[in-house]
Amino acid sequence: MTPQFAELWVYLAASPLLGLTATLLAYQAAFWLYRCSGGHPLANPVLIAVAILVFFLMSTATPYETYFAGAQFVHFLLGPATVALAIPLYAQIRRVRALLLPVLAGLVAGSLTAVLSAIAVGRLFGASLPTQLSLAPKSVTTPIAMGIAERIGGIPSLTAVLVIVTGILGAVGARYVFDALRVRDPAIRGFAIGIASHGIGTARAFQVDAQSGAFAALAMGLNGALTALLLPFVAEMLGRLG
C-alpha cells in the first residue's frame, strides 16, 4: 500500500460515508449478479451483499461501529419503506377481502408453527432457556424480533442473527418448496414466505410478482403483531416447564 493510498484510506475510514457507500456498492454489485443469473433464487442479492460487506470489513479491519455510523442512514429508511408497503397491498385489497378467512387461519397456523418449531428444535439440542427464547421470534422482522426477545428474556443480538439467517434461507429456498408442493397461487406463496421469512422474504416476493409481494407484506405485518402478543405467554409457560 502506497503512503498516498494509506492516507486516503485513513481519511475515508474516519468518514461516516464509508459505511453508506460500502452498503450501496455491495448491494448494487449483488443485484447485478442477481440479474445476470436470470433472477435465480440462489443468487439472492441480500445474501451476496452481506457476504461482500463481511469480507470488506474483515479484510480492512474496520470495526462494525465505524461501518454502522454511515450505514445507519439506510437503516433509518427501513421504517418509511415498511410503511410504503401499504401501497401495493391496497392495490390487492379485493383479493385480500376474498381470502380473509384463509388469511387469518394461515396467519395463526404459520405464526404458531414458526414459534413452536423453533423452540422445539432448541429444546431437542439442549439449548438454554434464553437461547430458546431468542429462537422463538426468528420469523419476525428484525426490529420487532429484537424487542420481543429483550422483553421475554432472550438475547436480542442472537435473535438478530437468527432473523437474518431465516430470511435469507426463506428467500433462497421457498421457491423450491412451493414447486415441490405444487403451490402455484402467487397470493398463497407470498403470504407463506411473508410469515416465514419476514422482510427479506417479502423483498424476494416483490421481485417475483406484485401480488405475491403484497400478500407477503401483509403476512409480515400481521405475523409481527401476533407474535408480539403470543410470545410473552409462551415464554411464561416455558419458564414454568424449566
C-alpha positions as a printed Julia matrix, in Angstrom:
242×3 Matrix{Float64}:
   0.0     0.0     0.0
   1.48    3.35   -1.06
   1.7     6.2     1.51
  -0.75    8.28   -0.54
  -3.3     5.48   -0.63
  -2.81    4.81    3.08
  -3.52    8.45    3.87
  -6.62    8.37    1.68
  -7.88    5.2     3.38
  -7.37    6.7     6.84
  -9.45    9.7     5.76
 -12.23    7.56    4.24
 -12.31    5.17    7.2
 -12.98    8.08    9.54
 -15.91    9.31    7.45
 -19.5     8.14    8.12
 -19.94    7.97    4.35
 -17.74    4.87    4.28
 -20.47    2.58    5.62
 -23.16    4.12    3.44
 -21.05    3.92    0.27
 -19.92    0.37    1.0
 -23.51   -0.76    1.6
 -24.84    0.79   -1.6
 -21.97   -0.51   -3.73
 -22.24   -4.02   -2.25
 -25.96   -4.2    -2.97
 -25.56   -2.81   -6.49
 -22.91   -5.45   -7.22
 -25.11   -8.17   -5.69
 -28.15   -7.05   -7.67
 -26.1    -7.02  -10.88
 -25.08  -10.63  -10.22
 -28.72  -11.48   -9.47
 -29.84  -10.05  -12.82
 -27.0   -11.8   -14.65
 -28.22  -15.09  -13.17
 -31.68  -14.51  -14.63
 -33.22  -13.94  -11.2
 -32.1   -17.27   -9.76
 -33.07  -17.52   -6.06
 -29.64  -18.83   -5.09
 -28.18  -15.52   -6.29
 -30.14  -13.64   -3.64
 -28.91  -10.01   -3.54
 -29.16   -9.73    0.25
 -27.07  -12.87    0.78
 -24.4   -11.75   -1.68
 -24.34   -8.18   -0.34
 -23.92   -9.44    3.24
 -21.05  -11.7     2.14
 -19.36   -8.79    0.34
 -19.7    -6.49    3.35
 -18.41   -9.11    5.8
 -15.39   -9.72    3.57
 -14.81   -5.97    3.24
 -15.0    -5.29    6.99
 -12.77   -8.25    7.88
 -10.14   -7.57    5.21
  -9.88   -3.88    6.15
 -10.19   -4.48    9.92
 -12.99   -1.93   10.02
 -14.95   -2.02   13.32
 -18.67   -2.61   12.96
 -19.38    0.6    14.9
 -17.42    2.61   12.32
 -19.3     0.93    9.47
 -22.71    1.43   11.07
 -22.06    5.15   11.63
 -22.71    5.52    7.9
 -24.95    2.51    7.27
 -27.47    3.79    9.83
 -28.85    6.11    7.16
 -30.01    3.07    5.19
 -31.27    1.55    8.44
 -33.37    4.66    9.06
 -35.09    4.26    5.69
 -36.41    0.81    6.67
 -39.27    2.49    8.53
 -40.6     4.55    5.59
 -40.01    1.58    3.26
 -42.13   -0.66    5.5
 -44.94    1.9     5.61
 -44.78    2.21    1.82
 -45.68   -1.5     1.53
 -49.28   -0.39    2.19
 -49.48    0.93   -1.37
 -49.15   -2.4    -3.25
 -51.26   -4.02   -0.53
 -54.08   -1.54   -1.16
 -53.95   -2.44   -4.85
 -54.77   -6.05   -3.84
 -57.49   -5.17   -1.32
 -60.26   -7.02   -3.2
 -58.26  -10.24   -3.22
 -57.43   -9.78    0.45
 -61.11   -9.43    1.32
 -61.97  -12.51   -0.72
 -59.35  -14.53    1.13
 -59.91  -13.04    4.58
 -60.76  -16.27    6.42
 -57.95  -18.33    4.82
 -55.56  -15.46    5.54
 -56.47  -15.4     9.23
 -56.28  -19.18    9.53
 -52.92  -19.24    7.76
 -51.65  -16.44    9.97
 -52.44  -18.27   13.21
 -51.14  -21.61   11.93
 -47.98  -20.11   10.45
 -47.16  -17.94   13.44
 -47.61  -20.76   15.94
 -45.65  -23.19   13.78
 -42.74  -20.76   13.41
 -42.54  -20.13   17.16
 -43.16  -23.64   18.48
 -40.96  -25.42   15.94
 -38.03  -23.11   16.77
 -38.44  -23.73   20.49
 -38.81  -27.48   19.93
 -35.58  -27.63   17.91
 -33.79  -25.64   20.6
 -35.0   -27.95   23.37
 -34.12  -31.02   21.28
 -30.49  -29.89   21.04
 -30.3   -28.91   24.7
 -30.29  -25.13   24.23
 -30.64  -22.96   27.32
 -33.91  -21.17   28.03
 -32.56  -17.75   26.91
 -31.41  -19.34   23.64
 -34.81  -20.93   23.09
 -36.46  -17.58   23.72
 -34.04  -15.99   21.25
 -35.03  -18.57   18.61
 -38.76  -18.08   19.06
 -39.19  -14.77   17.16
 -36.86  -15.73   14.28
 -39.61  -15.32   11.66
 -40.46  -11.76   12.69
 -38.83   -8.7    11.13
 -35.65   -7.67   12.97
 -36.72   -4.58   14.99
 -39.83   -6.33   16.34
 -37.98   -9.61   16.94
 -35.22   -7.92   18.95
 -37.78   -6.05   21.04
 -39.69   -9.27   21.73
 -36.51  -11.16   22.65
 -35.46   -8.46   25.1
 -38.89   -8.43   26.73
 -39.22  -12.18   27.22
 -35.66  -12.83   28.39
 -33.94  -13.77   25.16
 -30.69  -12.43   23.7
 -31.51   -9.63   21.19
 -28.17   -9.83   19.34
 -28.57  -13.59   18.83
 -32.15  -13.07   17.69
 -30.99  -10.52   15.09
 -28.58  -13.04   13.57
 -31.21  -15.8    13.55
 -33.76  -13.48   11.91
 -31.37  -12.59    9.1
 -30.38  -16.23    8.53
 -34.06  -17.27    8.5
 -34.92  -14.55    6.0
 -32.1   -15.46    3.63
 -32.86  -19.19    3.8
 -36.54  -18.5     3.07
 -35.77  -16.18    0.18
 -33.38  -18.72   -1.34
 -35.32  -21.92   -0.74
 -39.01  -21.01   -0.73
 -39.41  -21.35   -4.48
 -38.27  -24.96   -4.42
 -40.57  -25.82   -1.51
 -43.58  -24.24   -3.23
 -42.81  -26.01   -6.5
 -42.4   -29.34   -4.72
 -45.78  -28.85   -3.01
 -47.31  -27.61   -6.29
 -48.41  -24.33   -4.75
 -48.96  -22.01   -7.71
 -51.17  -19.18   -6.42
 -48.95  -16.08   -6.02
 -51.08  -14.84   -3.09
 -50.56  -18.08   -1.16
 -46.85  -18.22   -1.99
 -46.4   -14.61   -0.93
 -48.34  -14.95    2.31
 -46.39  -18.06    3.3
 -42.98  -16.52    2.68
 -44.03  -13.32    4.47
 -44.86  -15.27    7.62
 -41.77  -17.48    7.48
 -39.13  -15.05    6.21
 -40.33  -11.51    7.11
 -38.77   -8.57    5.22
 -36.09  -10.43    3.27
 -38.66  -12.94    2.04
 -41.05  -10.1     1.22
 -38.4    -8.37   -0.88
 -37.87  -11.62   -2.76
 -41.64  -11.98   -3.29
 -41.83   -8.5    -4.83
 -39.05   -9.44   -7.24
 -41.16  -12.36   -8.46
 -44.7   -10.98   -8.56
 -46.56   -7.84   -7.37
 -49.46   -9.82   -5.9
 -47.08  -12.19   -4.13
 -45.19   -9.23   -2.69
 -48.37   -7.54   -1.45
 -49.52  -10.66    0.4
 -46.03  -11.17    1.8
 -46.1    -7.63    3.19
 -49.5    -8.3     4.76
 -48.23  -11.51    6.35
 -45.07   -9.86    7.64
 -47.02   -7.13    9.44
 -49.7    -9.39   10.87
 -47.19  -12.0    11.98
 -45.13   -9.39   13.79
 -48.17   -8.18   15.72
 -49.48  -11.67   16.54
 -46.08  -12.97   17.63
 -45.58   -9.96   19.89
 -48.89  -10.79   21.57
 -48.37  -14.56   21.87
 -44.72  -14.93   22.83
 -44.92  -13.48   26.37
 -47.45  -16.21   27.23
 -45.3   -18.87   25.57
 -42.24  -17.59   27.46
 -44.15  -17.79   30.75
 -45.11  -21.42   30.02
 -41.5   -22.27   29.16
 -40.35  -20.71   32.4
 -42.7   -22.96   34.35
 -41.53  -26.03   32.47
 -37.91  -25.11   33.06
